[in-house]
């Protein structure tokens, strides 16, 4: 989960805490695979992954080149 700022990240973690508790209980391996980060430059994996971007326009247009470099693995 990619967020444009820490405030939105913290808000969503609190707001959806119950949902993620159920998810992590029913699918325990999910906890190790789901990561919250602020900004695309915080993504530090070379593995294939799915990015869920909150407020994607703000994240993309803050640095379109950085966003493109993180998602372009062709």
Long-range contacts (C-beta under 8 A, 24 or more apart in sequence): 1-34, 1-35, 1-36, 1-37, 1-52, 1-54, 2-37, 2-38, 2-39, 2-40, 2-42, 2-43, 2-51, 2-52, 2-53, 2-54, 2-59, 3-36, 3-37, 3-38, 3-39, 3-54, 3-55, 3-59, 4-38, 4-39, 4-54, 4-55, 4-58, 4-59, 4-62, 5-38, 6-38, 8-54, 8-55, 9-36, 9-37, 9-38, 9-54, 12-36, 12-54, 40-66, 40-67, 40-70, 41-66, 41-70, 43-70, 48-73
